Amino acid sequence: MSDIVKTMKLHIHVSKSDAEAFARLTEAYRMACNAVSDYVFTHDMNLAFLSLNNAVYHDLRNTYGLKSQFAQSVSKTVIARYKTVSEQMKRLPYRYQDENGSWQTIQKTLDWLQKPVHFSRPQADFVRGRDYSFVTDKKTGQQLLSVNTLQGRVLAAYDVPECFADYFTDSAWSFGTAKLVSLNGEWYFHIPMSKAAGAEFNSTAPSHVVGIDRGLRFLAVTYDENGRTFFFDGKAIMEKRAAFQHVRDELQAKGTKSAKRALKRISGRENRWMSDVNHQLSKTLVDRYGANTLFVIEDLAGVGFSGETLSSRNSRQRKDLRSWTFYQLEQYLTYKAHAAGSDVLKVDAHYTSQRCPKCGRILKENRHHDTHEYVCDCCGYRSNDDRIGAMNIQMLGTMYVSGDMHPRFGVRKEK
């Protein structure tokens, strides 16, 4: 089970001269990242740290005045960004219809990029013990943050969020590479903190196996080993998204500079709201079932919402399916499950909405999108189509617990 990771965001207080030193450092770091990104793009997407660092290290130090650790951190920052982009591309494959009208899929790679990844926001990464540390002022006894800049060390007072007040004295937490950013003229220091997960999850004898079908009409439908089903209604969520879209359409039609600034604010507001929705939903799921629960979800990597999946939906529904943050919900659920001593299993998504959970019949036509029902033509079993998906996903989880490390459904051959 992976470690528990949290990010502590410190608001730091600096003088005008120190703020200027931060600004020079973060801008130099940003420009260096773009230079390395250009190099990666023109040199066959080389993401091996040693070879990349050897190729650009001296240029970064001489051109941008970066100290040794910052120069190395730049390469690591660029490599991490390209790997993130690569993962995002894997989750959004290119789909097209061939000459026979069948949908085909091509997995995207970094070679699909038309231009280098661009770093637009000034920021810098700081390695614990080398670029930043915490020290005590001998005169006042105040705890200060000591950070490196292009001109030398800066000592800064900081505000600790109340929820993180005890983390400094808890030796179980270790601090990782931090990030210095500016927002509205204020400076913030983001520090990732990690510790080993608490109770170990028992994969051979979980207390619960919960199948989760994700969607839009219902953000999540769950089905557990006791046959209990919970529906998390997404109607109000979709109505609010439609309101955001209406405002965006009006601002885009204006096309003025002020409208573009407003669009940026609206986008940030919507992203924060969507993040909060996924946070609340994942928290509710974990709190409901508690420790030693196996949450089972479909592996949506490489499964795009297009073709037959979207053919029966209107344009608004198609846009919502493509843009809703399903992956973020997966991340939040995984993190919170690990913190509670539970785990998340991703299973093959094929046929989970087409299979009858009672007799095993797989037939696409048994799912009726217009009435949101699944009616089996073989055994006559009838239920909500989203519930059917959750039941099949839960079945795959049960197969995994029983020893099948790669559970999946296949089309049953007709005799």
C-alpha positions as CSV (number, residue, x, y, z in Angstrom):
1,M,0.0,0.0,0.0
2,S,1.3,3.4,-0.9
3,D,2.2,6.1,1.6
4,I,-0.2,8.8,2.8
5,V,0.7,12.1,1.2
6,K,-0.5,15.6,2.1
7,T,0.5,19.0,1.0
8,M,1.0,21.7,3.6
9,K,0.7,25.2,2.2
10,L,2.6,27.8,4.3
11,H,1.9,31.5,3.8
12,I,5.3,33.2,4.2
13,H,6.1,36.8,5.2
14,V,9.0,38.5,3.5
15,S,10.4,41.9,3.1
16,K,10.3,43.8,-0.2
17,S,13.9,42.9,-1.0
18,D,13.3,39.2,-0.2
19,A,10.2,39.2,-2.4
20,E,12.3,40.6,-5.2
21,A,14.8,37.8,-4.7
22,F,12.0,35.2,-4.8
23,A,10.7,36.8,-8.0
24,R,14.1,36.7,-9.7
25,L,14.6,33.0,-8.7
26,T,11.2,31.8,-9.8
27,E,11.4,33.6,-13.1
28,A,14.9,32.2,-13.8
29,Y,13.7,28.7,-12.8
30,R,10.7,29.1,-15.1
31,M,12.8,30.1,-18.1
32,A,15.3,27.3,-17.4
33,C,12.4,24.8,-17.4
34,N,11.2,26.0,-20.8
35,A,14.8,25.7,-22.1
36,V,15.0,22.1,-20.9
37,S,11.5,21.4,-22.2
38,D,12.6,22.6,-25.7
39,Y,15.7,20.3,-25.4
40,V,13.5,17.3,-24.5
41,F,11.1,18.0,-27.4
42,T,13.9,18.2,-30.0
43,H,15.9,15.3,-28.7
44,D,13.5,12.3,-29.0
45,M,11.7,13.0,-25.7
46,N,14.7,11.9,-23.6
47,L,13.4,11.6,-20.0
48,A,16.4,9.8,-18.5
49,F,17.6,12.1,-15.7
50,L,21.3,11.4,-15.8
51,S,21.7,11.9,-19.6
52,L,19.4,15.0,-19.6
53,N,21.1,16.5,-16.6
54,N,24.5,16.0,-18.1
55,A,23.4,17.6,-21.3
56,V,21.9,20.8,-19.8
57,Y,23.4,21.2,-16.4
58,H,26.3,23.7,-17.2
59,D,24.1,25.7,-19.6
60,L,21.5,26.1,-16.8
61,R,24.1,27.3,-14.4
62,N,25.8,29.7,-16.8
63,T,22.8,31.1,-18.5
64,Y,20.3,31.4,-15.7
65,G,22.6,31.7,-12.7
66,L,21.1,28.7,-10.9
67,K,22.9,27.0,-8.1
68,S,23.8,23.4,-8.4
69,Q,20.8,21.9,-6.8
70,F,18.3,24.2,-8.6
71,A,19.9,23.2,-11.9
72,Q,19.3,19.5,-11.2
73,S,15.8,20.2,-9.9
74,V,14.9,21.9,-13.2
75,S,15.6,18.7,-15.1
76,K,13.5,16.7,-12.6
77,T,10.7,19.2,-12.8
78,V,10.6,19.0,-16.6
79,I,10.8,15.2,-16.6
80,A,7.9,15.0,-14.1
81,R,5.7,17.4,-16.2
82,Y,6.3,15.3,-19.4
83,K,5.5,12.1,-17.5
84,T,2.2,13.7,-16.3
85,V,1.4,14.8,-19.8
86,S,2.1,11.2,-21.0
87,E,-0.3,9.8,-18.4
88,Q,-3.0,12.3,-19.5
89,M,-2.5,11.3,-23.1
90,K,-2.9,7.6,-22.3
91,R,-6.3,8.3,-20.7
92,L,-7.4,10.1,-23.8
93,P,-6.6,7.9,-26.8
94,Y,-7.3,9.0,-30.4
95,R,-10.5,7.3,-31.7
96,Y,-11.7,7.2,-35.3
97,Q,-14.0,5.3,-37.5
98,D,-12.4,3.1,-40.2
99,E,-13.8,2.5,-43.7
100,N,-16.2,-0.1,-42.3
101,G,-17.7,2.3,-39.7
102,S,-16.0,0.5,-36.8
103,W,-14.4,2.5,-34.1
104,Q,-10.6,2.1,-33.8
105,T,-8.3,3.3,-31.0
106,I,-4.7,4.6,-31.2
107,Q,-2.8,5.1,-28.0
108,K,-1.3,8.6,-27.8
109,T,2.3,9.0,-26.9
110,L,4.5,12.1,-26.4
111,D,5.4,11.9,-30.1
112,W,1.9,13.3,-30.7
113,L,2.9,16.7,-29.1
114,Q,3.0,19.5,-31.6
115,K,5.2,21.8,-29.5
116,P,7.2,21.6,-26.2
117,V,5.4,21.6,-22.9
118,H,5.4,25.2,-21.7
119,F,5.9,26.5,-18.2
120,S,4.0,29.8,-17.8
121,R,3.9,30.3,-14.0
122,P,7.1,31.4,-12.2
123,Q,7.9,28.9,-9.5
124,A,10.8,26.9,-8.1
125,D,11.3,23.5,-6.5
126,F,13.3,23.3,-3.2
127,V,15.0,20.1,-1.9
128,R,14.7,19.5,1.9
129,G,18.0,20.0,3.7
130,R,19.7,21.6,0.7
131,D,17.4,24.4,-0.5
132,Y,15.2,24.8,2.5
133,S,15.1,24.0,6.2
134,F,13.5,25.2,9.4
135,V,15.6,27.1,11.9
136,T,15.0,28.8,15.3
137,D,15.8,32.5,15.8
138,K,18.2,32.5,18.7
139,K,16.9,35.9,20.0
140,T,13.2,35.4,19.8
141,G,12.9,31.6,19.7
142,Q,10.6,31.9,16.7
143,Q,10.6,29.1,14.1
144,L,11.7,30.5,10.7
145,L,11.8,29.1,7.2
146,S,15.3,29.2,5.6
147,V,15.2,29.1,1.8
148,N,17.9,29.4,-0.9
149,T,17.8,32.1,-3.6
150,L,20.1,33.2,-6.4
151,Q,21.7,35.7,-4.0
152,G,21.8,33.6,-0.8
153,R,19.6,32.4,2.0
154,V,16.4,34.1,3.1
155,L,14.8,33.7,6.5
156,A,11.1,34.1,6.5
157,A,8.3,33.9,9.1
158,Y,5.3,31.8,8.1
159,D,1.8,30.9,9.0
160,V,0.9,27.3,9.6
161,P,-2.7,26.2,8.7
162,E,-4.4,25.0,11.9
163,C,-5.0,21.5,10.6
164,F,-1.2,21.1,10.2
165,A,-0.2,22.6,13.5
166,D,0.9,19.2,15.0
167,Y,2.6,17.8,12.0
168,F,6.0,19.5,12.8
169,T,6.3,17.5,16.1
170,D,5.0,14.2,14.6
171,S,8.2,12.3,13.5
172,A,6.1,9.9,11.4
173,W,5.7,12.6,8.8
174,S,8.6,13.3,6.4
175,F,8.9,16.5,4.3
176,G,9.6,16.3,0.6
177,T,10.6,18.7,-2.2
178,A,8.7,21.9,-1.8
179,K,7.5,24.5,-4.3
180,L,7.6,28.3,-4.0
181,V,4.8,30.1,-5.7
182,S,3.2,33.6,-5.8
183,L,-0.5,34.4,-5.7
184,N,-1.9,37.9,-5.7
185,G,1.3,39.4,-4.5
186,E,1.7,36.9,-1.6
187,W,4.2,34.1,-1.4
188,Y,3.4,30.6,-0.5
189,F,5.6,27.5,0.2
190,H,3.9,24.2,-0.6
191,I,5.5,21.2,1.2
192,P,4.5,17.6,0.4
193,M,4.4,15.4,3.6
194,S,4.2,11.7,3.7
195,K,4.1,8.8,6.2
196,A,3.4,5.1,6.0
197,A,-0.2,4.1,5.9
198,G,-1.7,3.0,9.1
199,A,-3.6,-0.3,9.3
200,E,-2.6,-2.8,6.6
201,F,-5.3,-3.8,4.1
202,N,-6.0,-7.5,4.0
203,S,-6.5,-8.3,0.3
204,T,-7.4,-11.9,0.9
205,A,-10.2,-11.2,3.5
206,P,-11.6,-7.7,3.1
207,S,-14.5,-6.6,5.3
208,H,-16.3,-5.2,2.2
209,V,-16.0,-5.5,-1.5
210,V,-17.7,-2.4,-3.1
211,G,-18.3,-2.0,-6.8
212,I,-18.5,1.7,-7.9
213,D,-20.0,2.7,-11.3
214,R,-19.1,6.3,-12.1
215,G,-21.2,8.5,-14.4
216,L,-23.1,11.8,-14.7
217,R,-26.8,11.1,-14.1
218,F,-25.5,9.4,-10.9
219,L,-22.0,10.5,-10.0
220,A,-21.5,7.1,-8.4
221,V,-23.6,4.0,-7.9
222,T,-22.3,1.5,-5.4
223,Y,-23.1,-2.2,-4.8
224,D,-21.6,-4.3,-2.0
225,E,-21.3,-7.9,-1.0
226,N,-24.6,-7.7,1.0
227,G,-26.5,-6.5,-2.1
228,R,-26.9,-2.9,-0.8
229,T,-27.0,-0.2,-3.5
230,F,-26.5,3.5,-3.0
231,F,-27.1,6.1,-5.6
232,F,-25.3,9.5,-5.6
233,D,-27.5,11.8,-7.6
234,G,-25.7,14.0,-10.1
235,K,-28.7,16.1,-11.3
236,A,-27.9,19.2,-9.2
237,I,-24.2,18.9,-10.2
238,M,-25.0,18.9,-13.9
239,E,-27.4,21.8,-13.5
240,K,-24.6,23.9,-11.9
241,R,-22.2,22.9,-14.7
242,A,-24.7,24.0,-17.2
243,A,-24.9,27.4,-15.5
244,F,-21.1,27.7,-15.7
245,Q,-21.2,26.8,-19.4
246,H,-23.9,29.4,-20.0
247,V,-21.7,32.1,-18.5
248,R,-18.7,30.9,-20.5
249,D,-20.6,31.0,-23.7
250,E,-21.6,34.6,-23.1
251,L,-18.1,35.7,-22.2
252,Q,-16.6,33.8,-25.2
253,A,-19.1,35.6,-27.5
254,K,-17.9,39.0,-26.3
255,G,-14.2,38.2,-26.9
256,T,-12.9,41.3,-25.1
257,K,-9.9,41.3,-22.8
258,S,-12.0,41.8,-19.7
259,A,-14.2,38.8,-20.9
260,K,-11.1,36.7,-21.3
261,R,-10.0,37.6,-17.7
262,A,-13.4,36.7,-16.5
263,L,-13.3,33.4,-18.3
264,K,-10.0,32.6,-16.5
265,R,-11.6,33.4,-13.1
266,I,-14.7,31.3,-14.0
267,S,-12.6,28.4,-15.0
268,G,-10.7,28.4,-11.7
269,R,-13.9,28.7,-9.7
270,E,-15.4,25.8,-11.6
271,N,-12.3,23.6,-11.1
272,R,-12.3,24.3,-7.4
273,W,-16.0,23.4,-7.1
274,M,-15.5,20.2,-9.1
275,S,-12.6,19.3,-6.9
276,D,-14.7,19.8,-3.8
277,V,-17.5,17.6,-5.2
278,N,-15.0,14.8,-5.8
279,H,-13.5,15.3,-2.3
280,Q,-16.9,15.1,-0.6
281,L,-18.0,12.1,-2.6
282,S,-14.8,10.1,-2.0
283,K,-14.9,11.0,1.7
284,T,-18.5,9.8,2.0
285,L,-17.7,6.5,0.3
286,V,-14.7,5.8,2.6
287,D,-16.5,6.9,5.8
288,R,-19.5,4.7,4.9
289,Y,-17.6,1.4,4.6
290,G,-14.6,2.1,6.9
291,A,-11.4,0.2,7.2
292,N,-10.3,-3.0,5.3
293,T,-12.7,-2.3,2.3
294,L,-11.8,-3.0,-1.3
295,F,-13.3,-0.3,-3.5
296,V,-13.5,-1.6,-7.1
297,I,-13.7,0.9,-10.0
298,E,-13.3,0.6,-13.8
299,D,-9.9,1.3,-15.3
300,L,-10.8,4.2,-17.6
301,A,-7.2,4.7,-18.8
302,G,-7.4,4.3,-22.6
303,V,-11.1,4.2,-22.5
304,G,-12.4,7.3,-24.3
305,F,-16.0,8.5,-24.3
306,S,-16.7,8.4,-27.9
307,G,-18.3,6.3,-30.6
308,E,-21.0,4.0,-29.4
309,T,-20.6,5.2,-25.8
310,L,-21.8,8.6,-26.8
311,S,-24.0,7.9,-29.8
312,S,-27.2,7.9,-27.8
313,R,-26.4,11.1,-26.0
314,N,-27.0,14.7,-26.9
315,S,-24.2,17.2,-27.4
316,R,-24.4,18.5,-23.8
317,Q,-24.1,15.0,-22.3
318,R,-21.2,14.2,-24.6
319,K,-19.3,17.3,-23.5
320,D,-20.0,16.6,-19.8
321,L,-18.7,13.0,-20.2
322,R,-15.5,14.1,-21.8
323,S,-14.8,16.9,-19.3
324,W,-15.9,15.5,-15.9
325,T,-13.0,14.8,-13.6
326,F,-13.4,11.0,-13.3
327,Y,-9.6,10.6,-12.8
328,Q,-9.6,13.1,-10.0
329,L,-12.3,11.2,-8.1
330,E,-10.2,8.1,-8.6
331,Q,-7.1,9.8,-7.1
332,Y,-9.1,11.2,-4.1
333,L,-10.7,7.9,-3.4
334,T,-7.4,6.1,-3.5
335,Y,-5.7,8.5,-1.2
336,K,-8.6,8.5,1.4
337,A,-8.9,4.7,1.2
338,H,-5.2,4.2,1.9
339,A,-5.5,6.6,4.8
340,A,-8.3,4.5,6.3
341,G,-6.6,1.2,5.8
342,S,-8.6,0.2,2.7
343,D,-7.6,-0.1,-0.9
344,V,-8.8,0.6,-4.5
345,L,-8.8,-1.9,-7.3
346,K,-9.0,-0.9,-11.0
347,V,-10.6,-3.6,-13.2
348,D,-11.1,-4.1,-16.9
349,A,-14.1,-1.9,-18.0
350,H,-15.2,-4.1,-20.9
351,Y,-18.8,-5.4,-20.8
352,T,-19.5,-4.2,-17.3
353,S,-22.6,-2.4,-18.6
354,Q,-23.6,-5.1,-21.1
355,R,-23.4,-8.2,-18.9
356,C,-26.3,-9.7,-16.9
357,P,-25.1,-10.2,-13.3
358,K,-27.5,-13.1,-12.8
359,C,-26.9,-15.4,-15.8
360,G,-23.8,-13.9,-17.3
361,R,-25.4,-13.1,-20.7
362,I,-23.5,-10.3,-22.5
363,L,-25.6,-8.3,-25.0
364,K,-25.3,-4.6,-25.7
365,E,-28.9,-4.3,-26.8
366,N,-30.1,-5.4,-23.3
367,R,-29.2,-2.0,-22.0
368,H,-31.9,0.6,-22.8
369,H,-30.4,4.2,-22.5
370,D,-33.8,5.8,-23.0
371,T,-35.4,4.2,-19.9
372,H,-32.1,3.7,-18.0
373,E,-32.8,0.0,-17.6
374,Y,-31.1,-3.3,-18.2
375,V,-33.4,-6.1,-19.2
376,C,-31.8,-9.5,-19.8
377,D,-33.3,-11.3,-22.9
378,C,-32.1,-14.6,-21.5
379,C,-33.2,-14.8,-17.9
380,G,-35.4,-11.8,-17.7
381,Y,-33.5,-10.0,-14.9
382,R,-34.3,-6.3,-14.9
383,S,-32.7,-3.4,-13.0
384,N,-31.3,0.1,-13.3
385,D,-28.5,0.1,-15.8
386,D,-26.1,2.0,-13.6
387,R,-26.8,-0.5,-10.8
388,I,-26.0,-3.3,-13.2
389,G,-22.6,-1.8,-13.9
390,A,-21.9,-1.5,-10.1
391,M,-22.9,-5.2,-9.6
392,N,-20.6,-6.4,-12.4
393,I,-17.7,-4.3,-11.1
394,Q,-18.3,-5.7,-7.6
395,M,-18.2,-9.2,-9.1
396,L,-14.8,-8.5,-10.7
397,G,-13.6,-7.4,-7.2
398,T,-14.9,-10.7,-5.7
399,M,-13.0,-12.6,-8.4
400,Y,-9.8,-10.7,-7.5
401,V,-10.2,-11.5,-3.8
402,S,-10.7,-15.2,-4.8
403,G,-7.3,-15.2,-6.5
404,D,-7.9,-14.0,-10.0
405,M,-5.2,-11.2,-10.3
406,H,-6.6,-9.9,-13.7
407,P,-10.4,-10.4,-13.5
408,R,-12.4,-9.5,-16.6
409,F,-15.5,-10.5,-18.6
410,G,-15.5,-11.9,-22.1
411,V,-18.2,-12.4,-24.7
412,R,-19.8,-15.8,-24.2
413,K,-19.7,-17.8,-27.4
414,E,-23.0,-18.9,-28.8
415,K,-23.3,-22.6,-29.7
